[in-house]
């Protein structure tokens, strides 16, 4: 079973970070560097089926996440609206 942990919002800056609307009470754990999150990307959409957290920080109460697969703002824009999931058995 998959649990929704967040939904990607708009890009932040030029290096591929995105805002994330949290659906978890453990953002520090769920979005730890190296964590792999499944997405609800449709096949052929260009959005990866999995994203690896490269960086995560809270800025003025908003979580900003950078993914290893997304190097720039253009890539980040394509993620807008994507839901992020973890396997329920992973905690």
Secondary structure, 3 states (H helix, E strand, C coil): CEEEEEEEEEEECCCCEEEEEECCCCHHHHCCCCCEEEECCCCCCCCCCEEEEEEEEEECCEEEEEECCCCCHHHHHHCCCCEEEEEHHHC
